[in-house]
Amino acid sequence: MTAPIALKIRPATRADVPVVLGFIRELAEYEKLTHLVVATEDTLAEELFGPRSPAEVLLAEAGGEAVAFAVVFHNFSTFLGKKGMYLEDLYVKQSRRRQGYGRALLLHIARLAVERGCGRFEWSVLDWNEPAIRFYEGLGASILPEWKLVRVTGPALSKLAAMK
């Protein structure tokens, strides 16, 4: 499905932080992970829009309303010897799903990756999120079942960093 002509995708700015935090909270609710959200407007303003921000936020707007967002950053593939584009989050408001906004945002990011000379574009999806998996596969993405995401956070990260 194609997004309506009125769709505009733009980089978010510091002024958009409340909207971005709203999307993060909605995404966490959808993923049943609200207990993990500790981000605040202040931390997002500094981390996403400060002088050394590692990430970019994109907003998709229709009729002046933010209907979707994405957070991306560059990573690096040693095998390819090239940078890549990693999609940390992609979320479309529930009332705006199945209207082409997610597809338009994903295609926009893919074009950015190609324009920037990236060797690949990748992201993760929760194994229970069948609608997203079907959507991604329908666009030609491969789900890599042999790979497992590894994460160390909070007290476990502090403990790991303190090991000798």
DSSP file (Angstrom, degrees, kcal/mol; ACC not computed):
  #  RESIDUE AA STRUCTURE BP1 BP2  ACC     N-H-->O    O-->H-N    N-H-->O    O-->H-N    TCO  KAPPA ALPHA  PHI   PSI    X-CA   Y-CA   Z-CA
    1    1 A M              0   0    0      0, 0.0     2,-0.4     0, 0.0   102,-0.1   0.000 360.0 360.0 360.0 141.0    0.0    0.0    0.0
    2    2 A T        -     0   0    0    101,-0.1    99,-0.1     1,-0.1     3,-0.1  -0.755 360.0-117.1 -96.7 138.9    1.3    3.5   -0.8
    3    3 A A        -     0   0    0     97,-0.5    97,-0.2    -2,-0.4    -1,-0.1  -0.379  43.2 -89.8 -69.0 150.5    1.2    6.3    1.7
    4    4 A P    >   -     0   0    0      0, 0.0     3,-2.0     0, 0.0    -1,-0.1  -0.198  36.0-110.5 -58.2 154.3   -0.9    9.3    0.9
    5    5 A I  T 3  S+     0   0    0      1,-0.3    -2,-0.1    -3,-0.1     0, 0.0   0.813 113.4  69.7 -55.2 -33.6    0.7   12.1   -1.0
    6    6 A A  T 3  S+     0   0    0      2,-0.0    57,-0.5    56,-0.0    -1,-0.3   0.539  71.8 119.8 -67.4  -5.8    0.5   14.3    2.1
    7    7 A L    <   -     0   0    0     -3,-2.0     2,-0.4    55,-0.2    55,-0.2  -0.405  41.3-175.2 -66.7 132.3    3.2   12.2    3.8
    8    8 A K  E     -A   61   0A   0     53,-2.7    53,-3.4    -2,-0.1     2,-0.5  -0.998   9.5-162.0-127.9 129.1    6.3   14.1    4.8
    9    9 A I  E     +A   60   0A   0     -2,-0.4    51,-0.2    51,-0.2    60,-0.0  -0.954  23.6 160.2-111.4 128.0    9.4   12.5    6.3
   10   10 A R  E     -A   59   0A   0     49,-2.5    49,-3.0    -2,-0.5     2,-0.2  -0.966  44.9 -92.8-143.8 157.4   11.8   14.8    8.0
   11   11 A P  E     -A   58   0A   0      0, 0.0    47,-0.3     0, 0.0     2,-0.1  -0.514  46.9-120.2 -66.8 137.9   14.6   14.7   10.6
   12   12 A A        -     0   0    0     45,-3.0     2,-0.2    -2,-0.2    45,-0.2  -0.395  27.5-152.0 -73.1 158.1   13.3   15.4   14.1
   13   13 A T    >   -     0   0    0     -2,-0.1     3,-2.0     1,-0.0     4,-0.2  -0.740  35.1 -92.8-123.2 173.8   14.7   18.4   16.0
   14   14 A R  G >  S+     0   0    0      1,-0.3     3,-1.6    -2,-0.2    35,-0.1   0.842 124.4  62.6 -56.0 -34.3   15.1   19.1   19.7
   15   15 A A  G 3  S+     0   0    0      1,-0.3    -1,-0.3     2,-0.1     4,-0.2   0.708  96.9  59.9 -65.4 -18.7   11.7   20.7   19.6
   16   16 A D  G X> S+     0   0    0     -3,-2.0     4,-2.6     1,-0.2     3,-0.6   0.421  70.9 106.6 -88.5   0.8   10.2   17.3   18.7
   17   17 A V  H <> S+     0   0    0     -3,-1.6     4,-2.9     1,-0.3     5,-0.3   0.871  76.5  52.3 -53.2 -44.1   11.5   15.6   21.9
   18   18 A P  H 3> S+     0   0    0      0, 0.0     4,-1.8     0, 0.0    -1,-0.3   0.901 112.2  46.8 -59.9 -37.8    8.0   15.4   23.5
   19   19 A V  H <> S+     0   0    0     -3,-0.6     4,-2.2    -4,-0.2    -2,-0.2   0.920 112.4  50.0 -66.7 -44.2    6.6   13.7   20.4
   20   20 A V  H  X S+     0   0    0     -4,-2.6     4,-2.5     1,-0.2    -1,-0.2   0.927 110.5  49.1 -61.1 -46.3    9.6   11.3   20.2
   21   21 A L  H  X S+     0   0    0     -4,-2.9     4,-2.3     1,-0.2    -1,-0.2   0.880 108.8  54.4 -62.6 -36.8    9.2   10.3   23.9
   22   22 A G  H  X S+     0   0    0     -4,-1.8     4,-2.2    -5,-0.3    -1,-0.2   0.920 109.0  47.6 -61.2 -43.7    5.5    9.8   23.2
   23   23 A F  H  X S+     0   0    0     -4,-2.2     4,-2.8     2,-0.2    -2,-0.2   0.911 110.0  53.0 -63.4 -41.8    6.3    7.4   20.4
   24   24 A I  H  X S+     0   0    0     -4,-2.5     4,-2.5     1,-0.2    -2,-0.2   0.918 110.5  47.3 -59.7 -43.4    8.9    5.6   22.5
   25   25 A R  H  X S+     0   0    0     -4,-2.3     4,-2.1     2,-0.2    -1,-0.2   0.892 112.0  49.4 -66.9 -39.7    6.3    5.0   25.2
   26   26 A E  H  X S+     0   0    0     -4,-2.2     4,-2.4     2,-0.2    -2,-0.2   0.910 111.6  49.6 -64.6 -41.5    3.7    3.8   22.7
   27   27 A L  H  X S+     0   0    0     -4,-2.8     4,-2.4     2,-0.2    -2,-0.2   0.927 110.2  50.3 -61.9 -45.2    6.2    1.4   21.2
   28   28 A A  H  <>S+     0   0    0     -4,-2.5     5,-3.5     1,-0.2     6,-0.5   0.886 110.2  50.4 -61.5 -38.7    7.1    0.1   24.7
   29   29 A E  H ><5S+     0   0    0     -4,-2.1     3,-1.1     3,-0.2    -1,-0.2   0.930 110.3  49.4 -64.5 -44.7    3.4   -0.4   25.5
   30   30 A Y  H 3<5S+     0   0    0     -4,-2.4    -2,-0.2     1,-0.3    -1,-0.2   0.889 114.8  44.6 -59.8 -40.2    2.9   -2.3   22.2
   31   31 A E  T 3<5S-     0   0    0     -4,-2.4    -1,-0.3    -5,-0.2    -2,-0.2   0.400 112.9-120.0 -86.6   3.5    6.0   -4.5   23.0
   32   32 A K  T < 5S+     0   0    0     -3,-1.1    -3,-0.2    -4,-0.3    -4,-0.1   0.888  83.1 114.9  59.6  41.5    4.8   -5.0   26.6
   33   33 A L    > < +     0   0    0     -5,-3.5     3,-2.2    -6,-0.1     4,-0.4   0.011  18.7 126.1-128.7  26.7    8.1   -3.4   27.8
   34   34 A T  G >   +     0   0    0     -6,-0.5     3,-1.4     1,-0.3    -5,-0.1   0.809  68.5  67.5 -59.8 -28.8    6.9   -0.2   29.5
   35   35 A H  G 3  S+     0   0    0      1,-0.3    -1,-0.3    -7,-0.1    -2,-0.1   0.666  97.1  55.3 -65.3 -14.9    8.8   -1.2   32.7
   36   36 A L  G <  S+     0   0    0     -3,-2.2     2,-0.7    -8,-0.1    -1,-0.3   0.565  80.0 103.9 -93.9  -9.3   12.0   -0.7   30.8
   37   37 A V    <   +     0   0    0     -3,-1.4   -12,-0.0    -4,-0.4    -3,-0.0  -0.640  26.3 146.7 -80.8 113.0   11.4    2.9   29.6
   38   38 A V        +     0   0    0     -2,-0.7    -1,-0.2     2,-0.1    -3,-0.0   0.351  31.9 123.0-120.2  -1.6   13.5    5.3   31.8
   39   39 A A        -     0   0    0     -3,-0.1     2,-0.3     4,-0.1     3,-0.0  -0.301  41.4-167.0 -61.6 144.9   14.2    7.9   29.1
   40   40 A T     >  -     0   0    0      1,-0.1     4,-2.5     0, 0.0     5,-0.2  -0.801  37.6-103.1-124.5 169.3   13.1   11.4   29.8
   41   41 A E  H  > S+     0   0    0     -2,-0.3     4,-2.5     1,-0.2     5,-0.2   0.902 122.5  51.7 -59.2 -39.7   12.7   14.5   27.7
   42   42 A D  H  > S+     0   0    0      2,-0.2     4,-2.0     1,-0.2     5,-0.2   0.928 111.0  45.1 -64.7 -45.5   16.0   15.8   29.1
   43   43 A T  H  > S+     0   0    0      1,-0.2     4,-2.9     2,-0.2     5,-0.3   0.907 115.2  48.1 -67.8 -38.9   18.0   12.7   28.4
   44   44 A L  H  X>S+     0   0    0     -4,-2.5     4,-2.8     2,-0.2     5,-0.6   0.914 108.9  53.7 -66.1 -41.1   16.6   12.4   24.9
   45   45 A A  H  X5S+     0   0    0     -4,-2.5     4,-1.2    -5,-0.2    -1,-0.2   0.921 116.7  38.4 -58.7 -43.5   17.3   16.1   24.2
   46   46 A E  H  X5S+     0   0    0     -4,-2.0     4,-1.2     3,-0.2     6,-0.3   0.937 122.1  40.5 -73.6 -47.0   20.9   15.6   25.2
   47   47 A E  H  <5S+     0   0    0     -4,-2.9     8,-0.4    -5,-0.2    -3,-0.2   0.868 125.9  32.5 -74.0 -36.9   21.5   12.1   23.7
   48   48 A L  H  <5S+     0   0    0     -4,-2.8    -3,-0.2    -5,-0.3    -1,-0.2   0.742 134.8  23.8 -92.3 -24.6   19.6   12.6   20.4
   49   49 A F  H  <<S+     0   0    0     -4,-1.2    -3,-0.2    -5,-0.6    -2,-0.2   0.281  95.3 107.3-127.9  10.3   20.2   16.3   19.7
   50   50 A G  S >< S-     0   0    0     -4,-1.2     3,-1.2    -6,-0.2    -4,-0.1  -0.196  88.8 -88.0 -78.7 179.7   23.4   17.1   21.6
   51   51 A P  T 3  S+     0   0    0      0, 0.0    -1,-0.1     0, 0.0    -4,-0.1   0.710 124.4  39.3 -66.1 -21.4   26.7   17.7   20.0
   52   52 A R  T 3  S+     0   0    0     -6,-0.3    -3,-0.1     2,-0.0    -6,-0.0  -0.119  77.0 160.2-121.0  37.8   27.8   14.1   19.9
   53   53 A S    <   -     0   0    0     -3,-1.2    -5,-0.1     1,-0.2    -6,-0.1  -0.395  25.6-164.3 -64.1 128.3   24.5   12.3   19.1
   54   54 A P        +     0   0    0      0, 0.0    20,-0.5     0, 0.0     2,-0.3   0.561  68.0  54.5 -86.7  -7.6   25.1    8.8   17.7
   55   55 A A        -     0   0    0     -8,-0.4     2,-0.4    18,-0.1    18,-0.2  -0.787  65.3-142.5-128.4 164.6   21.6    8.5   16.3
   56   56 A E  E     - B   0  72A   0     16,-2.9    16,-2.5    -2,-0.3     2,-0.5  -0.965  11.8-150.5-125.4 144.1   19.1   10.2   14.0
   57   57 A V  E     - B   0  71A   0     -2,-0.4   -45,-3.0   -45,-0.2     2,-0.4  -0.959   9.6-165.1-116.3 132.8   15.4   10.4   14.5
   58   58 A L  E     -AB  11  70A   0     12,-2.8    12,-2.0    -2,-0.5     2,-0.4  -0.940   3.2-157.7-115.6 138.8   13.0   10.6   11.6
   59   59 A L  E     -AB  10  69A   0    -49,-3.0   -49,-2.5    -2,-0.4     2,-0.5  -0.946   5.1-152.1-115.0 137.9    9.4   11.7   11.8
   60   60 A A  E     -AB   9  68A   0      8,-2.6     7,-3.0    -2,-0.4     8,-1.4  -0.944  20.3-170.0-105.8 125.2    6.7   10.8    9.3
   61   61 A E  E     -AB   8  66A   0    -53,-3.4   -53,-2.7    -2,-0.5     2,-0.4  -0.928  14.6-173.2-121.2 141.1    3.9   13.4    9.2
   62   62 A A  E >  S- B   0  65A   0      3,-2.5     3,-1.7    -2,-0.4   -55,-0.2  -0.989  80.9  -9.9-131.1 122.6    0.5   13.3    7.5
   63   63 A G  T 3  S-     0   0    0    -57,-0.5     3,-0.1    -2,-0.4    -1,-0.1   0.830 130.4 -55.6  59.7  32.3   -1.6   16.5    7.5
   64   64 A G  T 3  S+     0   0    0    -58,-0.3     2,-0.4     1,-0.2    -1,-0.3   0.417 114.7 115.5  81.8  -1.9    0.8   18.1   10.0
   65   65 A E  E <  S-B   62   0A   0     -3,-1.7    -3,-2.5     2,-0.0     2,-0.6  -0.862  70.7-122.9-103.4 133.2    0.4   15.2   12.5
   66   66 A A  E     +B   61   0A   0     -2,-0.4    -5,-0.3    -5,-0.2     3,-0.1  -0.641  37.9 167.8 -71.6 118.6    3.3   12.9   13.4
   67   67 A V  E     +     0   0A   0     -7,-3.0    26,-2.7    -2,-0.6     2,-0.3   0.576  59.5   9.4-110.4 -15.5    2.1    9.4   12.5
   68   68 A A  E     -BC  60  92A   0     -8,-1.4    -8,-2.6    24,-0.2     2,-0.3  -0.987  58.3-163.0-158.9 159.6    5.3    7.4   12.7
   69   69 A F  E     -BC  59  91A   0     22,-2.3    22,-2.4    -2,-0.3     2,-0.3  -0.976   0.2-166.0-145.0 161.2    8.9    7.6   13.8
   70   70 A A  E     -BC  58  90A   0    -12,-2.0   -12,-2.8    -2,-0.3     2,-0.4  -0.993   8.9-153.9-144.8 148.0   12.2    5.8   13.3
   71   71 A V  E     +BC  57  89A   0     18,-2.1    17,-2.4    -2,-0.3    18,-1.3  -0.995  24.7 171.6-122.6 125.3   15.6    5.9   15.1
   72   72 A V  E     +BC  56  87A   0    -16,-2.5   -16,-2.9    -2,-0.4     2,-0.3  -0.897   9.7 174.5-130.5 158.6   18.6    4.9   13.1
   73   73 A F  E     - C   0  86A   0     13,-1.9    13,-3.2    -2,-0.3     2,-0.3  -0.977  33.5-100.4-155.4 162.9   22.4    5.0   13.5
   74   74 A H  E     + C   0  85A   0    -20,-0.5    11,-0.2    -2,-0.3     2,-0.2  -0.668  36.4 174.0 -87.5 141.0   25.5    3.8   11.6
   75   75 A N  E     - C   0  84A   0      9,-1.5     9,-2.1    -2,-0.3     2,-0.4  -0.573  26.2-116.0-122.8-167.3   27.3    0.6   12.5
   76   76 A F  E     - C   0  83A   0      7,-0.3     2,-0.7    -2,-0.2     7,-0.2  -0.995   8.3-150.8-142.1 133.3   30.2   -1.1   10.8
   77   77 A S  E  >> - C   0  82A   0      5,-3.0     4,-2.0    -2,-0.4     5,-1.2  -0.903   3.7-168.3-102.0 114.6   30.5   -4.5    9.1
   78   78 A T  T  45S+     0   0    0     -2,-0.7    -1,-0.2     2,-0.2     5,-0.0   0.859  89.6  55.7 -68.1 -33.7   34.1   -5.8    9.2
   79   79 A F  T  45S+     0   0    0      1,-0.2    -1,-0.2    -3,-0.1    -2,-0.0   0.903 117.5  33.5 -65.9 -40.2   33.2   -8.5    6.7
   80   80 A L  T  45S-     0   0    0      2,-0.2    -1,-0.2    40,-0.0    -2,-0.2   0.722  99.2-135.7 -84.8 -22.3   32.0   -5.9    4.2
   81   81 A G  T  <5S+     0   0    0     -4,-2.0     2,-0.3     1,-0.3    -3,-0.2   0.810  70.9 101.9  68.9  28.9   34.5   -3.3    5.2
   82   82 A K  E   <S-C   77   0A   0     -5,-1.2    -5,-3.0    36,-0.0    -1,-0.3  -0.954  76.9-102.3-141.1 156.8   31.7   -0.7    5.1
   83   83 A K  E     -C   76   0A   0     -2,-0.3    36,-2.9    -7,-0.2    37,-0.5  -0.392  37.2-158.3 -72.0 159.9   29.4    1.1    7.3
   84   84 A G  E     -C   75   0A   0     -9,-2.1    -9,-1.5    34,-0.3     2,-0.5  -0.797  16.8-115.7-129.4 174.4   25.8    0.0    7.7
   85   85 A M  E     -Cd  74 121A   0     35,-2.4    37,-2.5    -2,-0.3     2,-0.5  -0.969  25.6-162.6-114.6 128.3   22.5    1.5    8.8
   86   86 A Y  E     -Cd  73 122A   0    -13,-3.2   -13,-1.9    -2,-0.5     2,-0.8  -0.950   9.7-148.2-114.3 129.3   20.9    0.1   11.9
   87   87 A L  E     +Cd  72 123A   0     35,-2.6    37,-0.6    -2,-0.5   -15,-0.2  -0.849  17.3 177.7 -95.4 108.1   17.2    0.7   12.6
   88   88 A E  E     +     0   0A   0    -17,-2.4     2,-0.4    -2,-0.8    -1,-0.2   0.924  67.9   5.0 -76.5 -46.5   16.8    0.8   16.3
   89   89 A D  E     +C   71   0A   0    -18,-1.3   -18,-2.1    34,-0.0     2,-0.3  -0.999  52.5 177.6-142.8 143.0   13.0    1.6   16.3
   90   90 A L  E     +C   70   0A   0     -2,-0.4     2,-0.4   -20,-0.2   -20,-0.2  -0.960  18.6 168.0-139.5 124.9   10.2    2.0   13.8
   91   91 A Y  E     -C   69   0A   0    -22,-2.4   -22,-2.3    -2,-0.3     2,-0.4  -0.994  18.7-166.8-144.8 134.8    6.8    2.7   15.1
   92   92 A V  E     -C   68   0A   0     -2,-0.4   -24,-0.2   -24,-0.2     5,-0.1  -0.969  39.8-101.8-117.1 133.6    3.5    3.7   13.5
   93   93 A K    >   -     0   0    0    -26,-2.7     3,-2.0    -2,-0.4     4,-0.4  -0.228  32.6-120.2 -51.9 140.7    0.6    5.0   15.6
   94   94 A Q  G >  S+     0   0    0      1,-0.3     3,-1.2     2,-0.2    -1,-0.1   0.872 112.8  53.7 -55.1 -40.9   -2.0    2.2   16.0
   95   95 A S  G 3  S+     0   0    0      1,-0.2    -1,-0.3     3,-0.0    -2,-0.1   0.611 110.9  48.2 -70.9 -10.4   -4.7    4.3   14.4
   96   96 A R  G X  S+     0   0    0     -3,-2.0     3,-0.7   -29,-0.2     5,-0.4   0.309  83.3 121.5-112.5   6.4   -2.5    4.9   11.3
   97   97 A R  T <   +     0   0    0     -3,-1.2    -3,-0.0    -4,-0.4    -4,-0.0  -0.297  67.0  28.2 -71.2 157.4   -1.3    1.4   10.6
   98   98 A R  T 3  S+     0   0    0      1,-0.1    -1,-0.2   -97,-0.1    -3,-0.0   0.752  92.0 101.9  64.8  27.8   -1.9   -0.3    7.3
   99   99 A Q  S <  S-     0   0    0     -3,-0.7    -2,-0.1   -98,-0.1    -1,-0.1   0.304 100.4-100.4-118.6   4.5   -1.9    3.0    5.5
  100  100 A G  S  > S+     0   0    0    -97,-0.2     4,-2.3    -4,-0.0   -97,-0.5   0.435  89.4 117.3  95.8  -0.3    1.6    2.8    4.0
  101  101 A Y  H  > S+     0   0    0     -5,-0.4     4,-2.3     2,-0.2     5,-0.2   0.920  77.3  46.7 -69.7 -43.6    3.4    5.0    6.5
  102  102 A G  H  > S+     0   0    0      2,-0.2     4,-2.6     1,-0.2    -1,-0.2   0.917 113.8  49.4 -62.9 -42.7    5.7    2.3    7.9
  103  103 A R  H  > S+     0   0    0      2,-0.2     4,-2.7     1,-0.2     5,-0.2   0.930 111.0  49.4 -61.2 -46.2    6.6    1.2    4.4
  104  104 A A  H  X S+     0   0    0     -4,-2.3     4,-2.1     1,-0.2    -1,-0.2   0.897 112.3  47.9 -61.5 -41.1    7.3    4.7    3.3
  105  105 A L  H  X S+     0   0    0     -4,-2.3     4,-2.1     2,-0.2    -1,-0.2   0.913 112.1  49.0 -67.1 -42.9    9.5    5.3    6.3
  106  106 A L  H  X S+     0   0    0     -4,-2.6     4,-2.3     1,-0.2    -2,-0.2   0.907 112.0  48.5 -63.1 -42.6   11.4    2.0    5.8
  107  107 A L  H  X S+     0   0    0     -4,-2.7     4,-2.3     2,-0.2    -1,-0.2   0.883 109.1  54.0 -65.0 -38.0   11.9    2.8    2.1
  108  108 A H  H  X S+     0   0    0     -4,-2.1     4,-2.1    -5,-0.2    -2,-0.2   0.920 110.2  46.6 -60.6 -44.1   13.2    6.3    3.0
  109  109 A I  H  X S+     0   0    0     -4,-2.1     4,-2.6     2,-0.2    -2,-0.2   0.895 109.5  53.8 -67.2 -39.9   15.7    4.8    5.4
  110  110 A A  H  X S+     0   0    0     -4,-2.3     4,-2.2     1,-0.2    -1,-0.2   0.909 109.1  49.5 -60.1 -41.4   16.8    2.3    2.8
  111  111 A R  H  X S+     0   0    0     -4,-2.3     4,-2.9     2,-0.2    -2,-0.2   0.903 109.2  51.7 -65.1 -40.1   17.4    5.1    0.3
  112  112 A L  H  X S+     0   0    0     -4,-2.1     4,-2.1     2,-0.2    -2,-0.2   0.925 108.8  51.5 -59.5 -44.1   19.4    7.0    3.0
  113  113 A A  H  <>S+     0   0    0     -4,-2.6     5,-2.9     1,-0.2    -2,-0.2   0.918 112.6  44.9 -59.7 -44.6   21.6    3.9    3.5
  114  114 A V  H ><5S+     0   0    0     -4,-2.2     3,-1.6     1,-0.2    -2,-0.2   0.933 112.1  51.6 -65.6 -45.9   22.2    3.6   -0.3
  115  115 A E  H 3<5S+     0   0    0     -4,-2.9    -1,-0.2     1,-0.3    -2,-0.2   0.839 110.7  49.8 -59.1 -33.4   23.0    7.3   -0.6
  116  116 A R  T 3<5S-     0   0    0     -4,-2.1    -1,-0.3    -5,-0.2    -2,-0.2   0.375 117.8-111.5 -89.6   4.4   25.5    7.1    2.3
  117  117 A G  T < 5 +     0   0    0     -3,-1.6   -34,-0.2     1,-0.2    -3,-0.2   0.776  54.9 169.4  75.1  26.6   27.3    4.1    0.8
  118  118 A C      < -     0   0    0     -5,-2.9   -34,-0.3    -6,-0.2    -1,-0.2  -0.456  33.4-147.5 -73.3 144.2   26.1    1.6    3.4
  119  119 A G  S    S+     0   0    0    -36,-2.9     2,-0.3     1,-0.2   -35,-0.2   0.667  77.2   2.8 -84.4 -18.6   26.8   -2.0    2.8
  120  120 A R        -     0   0    0    -37,-0.5   -35,-2.4    -7,-0.1     2,-0.4  -0.988  54.6-142.9-161.2 164.8   23.7   -3.2    4.6
  121  121 A F  E     +d   85   0A   0     -2,-0.3     2,-0.3   -37,-0.2   -35,-0.2  -0.996  34.8 165.5-132.9 122.5   20.6   -2.1    6.4
  122  122 A E  E     +d   86   0A   0    -37,-2.5   -35,-2.6    -2,-0.4     2,-0.3  -0.930  13.4 163.3-143.0 163.1   19.5   -4.2    9.4
  123  123 A W  E     -d   87   0A   0     -2,-0.3     2,-0.3   -37,-0.2   -35,-0.1  -0.950  31.5-106.8-164.0 173.8   17.2   -4.3   12.4
  124  124 A S        -     0   0    0    -37,-0.6     2,-0.3    -2,-0.3    19,-0.0  -0.780  22.2-165.0-111.2 157.1   15.7   -6.7   15.0
  125  125 A V        -     0   0    0     -2,-0.3     2,-0.1     8,-0.0    -2,-0.0  -0.997  29.4-108.7-140.7 139.9   12.2   -7.9   15.3
  126  126 A L    >   -     0   0    0     -2,-0.3     3,-1.8     1,-0.1     7,-0.2  -0.439  28.1-126.8 -66.9 139.0   10.5   -9.6   18.3
  127  127 A D  T 3  S+     0   0    0      1,-0.3    -1,-0.1    -2,-0.1     6,-0.0   0.720 107.8  52.6 -63.4 -21.5    9.8  -13.3   17.5
  128  128 A W  T 3  S+     0   0    0      1,-0.1     2,-2.0     2,-0.0    -1,-0.3   0.551  82.1  95.5 -88.2  -7.8    6.2  -13.0   18.5
  129  129 A N    <>  +     0   0    0     -3,-1.8     4,-2.3     1,-0.2     3,-0.3  -0.463  45.5 164.0 -87.1  70.2    5.5  -10.0   16.2
  130  130 A E  H  >  +     0   0    0     -2,-2.0     4,-2.7     1,-0.2     5,-0.3   0.850  69.7  56.2 -58.2 -40.4    4.2  -11.9   13.2
  131  131 A P  H  > S+     0   0    0      0, 0.0     4,-2.2     0, 0.0    -1,-0.2   0.928 111.4  44.4 -60.2 -41.3    2.6   -8.9   11.5
  132  132 A A  H  > S+     0   0    0     -3,-0.3     4,-2.9     2,-0.2     5,-0.2   0.908 112.1  52.3 -67.8 -41.3    6.0   -7.1   11.5
  133  133 A I  H  X S+     0   0    0     -4,-2.3     4,-2.7     2,-0.2     5,-0.2   0.936 111.8  45.8 -60.7 -46.7    7.8  -10.3   10.3
  134  134 A R  H  X S+     0   0    0     -4,-2.7     4,-2.2     2,-0.2    -1,-0.2   0.909 113.0  51.2 -61.4 -41.9    5.4  -10.7    7.4
  135  135 A F  H  X S+     0   0    0     -4,-2.2     4,-0.8    -5,-0.3    -2,-0.2   0.939 112.7  44.5 -60.0 -49.5    5.7   -7.1    6.5
  136  136 A Y  H ><>S+     0   0    0     -4,-2.9     5,-2.3     1,-0.2     3,-0.8   0.914 113.8  49.2 -64.5 -44.1    9.5   -7.1    6.5
  137  137 A E  H ><5S+     0   0    0     -4,-2.7     3,-1.6     1,-0.2    -1,-0.2   0.875 105.4  59.0 -63.6 -35.5    9.7  -10.4    4.6
  138  138 A G  H 3<5S+     0   0    0     -4,-2.2    -1,-0.2     1,-0.3    -2,-0.2   0.741 103.9  51.9 -64.1 -23.0    7.2   -8.9    2.1
  139  139 A L  T <<5S-     0   0    0     -4,-0.8    -1,-0.3    -3,-0.8    -2,-0.2   0.414 128.8 -97.6 -91.6   0.1    9.7   -6.1    1.4
  140  140 A G  T < 5S+     0   0    0     -3,-1.6    -3,-0.2     1,-0.3    -2,-0.1   0.507  74.6 144.8  98.9   4.9   12.5   -8.6    0.8
  141  141 A A      < -     0   0    0     -5,-2.3     2,-0.5    -6,-0.2    -1,-0.3  -0.467  43.1-133.6 -75.9 149.8   14.2   -8.6    4.2
  142  142 A S        -     0   0    0     -2,-0.1     2,-0.5     2,-0.0    -1,-0.0  -0.896   6.8-142.7-104.2 131.3   15.6  -11.9    5.6
  143  143 A I        -     0   0    0     -2,-0.5   -19,-0.1   -10,-0.0   -10,-0.0  -0.833  14.7-147.3 -89.8 126.8   14.9  -13.0    9.2
  144  144 A L    >   +     0   0    0     -2,-0.5     3,-1.5     1,-0.2    -2,-0.0  -0.740  21.2 176.2-101.3  88.6   18.1  -14.5   10.5
  145  145 A P  T 3  S+     0   0    0      0, 0.0    -1,-0.2     0, 0.0    -2,-0.0   0.718  75.2  64.0 -67.9 -19.9   17.0  -17.3   13.0
  146  146 A E  T 3  S+     0   0    0      2,-0.0     2,-0.4     0, 0.0    -2,-0.0   0.589  90.7  80.4 -80.6  -8.3   20.5  -18.5   13.7
  147  147 A W    <   -     0   0    0     -3,-1.5     2,-0.4     2,-0.0    -3,-0.0  -0.809  61.6-163.6-101.3 139.2   21.5  -15.1   15.3
  148  148 A K        -     0   0    0     -2,-0.4     2,-0.3     2,-0.0    -2,-0.0  -0.973  22.9-120.5-120.4 135.6   20.6  -14.2   18.8
  149  149 A L        -     0   0    0     -2,-0.4     2,-0.4     2,-0.0   -25,-0.0  -0.558  26.1-156.2 -72.7 134.4   20.7  -10.7   20.2
  150  150 A V        +     0   0    0     -2,-0.3     2,-0.4     2,-0.0    -1,-0.0  -0.954  16.1 176.2-115.6 132.7   23.1  -10.3   23.1
  151  151 A R        -     0   0    0     -2,-0.4     2,-0.4     2,-0.0    -2,-0.0  -0.999  19.3-174.5-141.8 138.6   22.6   -7.5   25.6
  152  152 A V        +     0   0    0     -2,-0.4     2,-0.3     4,-0.0    -2,-0.0  -0.997  27.0 156.3-128.1 126.6   24.2   -6.3   28.8
  153  153 A T    >>  -     0   0    0     -2,-0.4     3,-1.2     4,-0.0     4,-0.7  -0.935  40.8  -2.3-145.9 164.8   22.5   -3.4   30.6
  154  154 A G  H >> S-     0   0    0     -2,-0.3     4,-1.9     1,-0.3     3,-0.6  -0.180 125.8  -2.8  56.5-136.6   22.1   -1.7   34.0
  155  155 A P  H 3> S+     0   0    0      0, 0.0     4,-2.6     0, 0.0    -1,-0.3   0.831 133.8  58.1 -58.9 -34.2   23.8   -3.4   37.0
  156  156 A A  H <> S+     0   0    0     -3,-1.2     4,-2.4     2,-0.2    -2,-0.2   0.884 106.0  49.5 -65.0 -36.5   25.0   -6.3   34.8
  157  157 A L  H <X S+     0   0    0     -4,-0.7     4,-2.5    -3,-0.6    -1,-0.2   0.917 111.3  48.7 -66.7 -43.2   26.9   -3.8   32.5
  158  158 A S  H  X S+     0   0    0     -4,-1.9     4,-1.4     2,-0.2    -2,-0.2   0.915 112.3  49.1 -61.5 -43.0   28.5   -2.1   35.6
  159  159 A K  H  X S+     0   0    0     -4,-2.6     4,-0.7     2,-0.2     3,-0.3   0.924 111.6  48.6 -63.7 -44.8   29.5   -5.5   36.9
  160  160 A L  H >< S+     0   0    0     -4,-2.4     3,-1.1     1,-0.2    -2,-0.2   0.918 110.2  51.7 -60.8 -44.2   31.0   -6.5   33.6
  161  161 A A  H 3< S+     0   0    0     -4,-2.5    -1,-0.2     1,-0.2    -2,-0.2   0.783 108.6  52.0 -64.2 -26.9   32.9   -3.3   33.3
  162  162 A A  H 3< S+     0   0    0     -4,-1.4    -1,-0.2    -3,-0.3    -2,-0.2   0.563  85.2 112.1 -87.5  -9.3   34.4   -3.8   36.8
  163  163 A M    <<        0   0    0     -3,-1.1    -3,-0.0    -4,-0.7    -4,-0.0  -0.298 360.0 360.0 -66.2 148.9   35.7   -7.3   36.1
  164  164 A K              0   0    0      0, 0.0    -1,-0.1     0, 0.0    -4,-0.0   0.335 360.0 360.0-115.0 360.0   39.4   -7.9   35.9
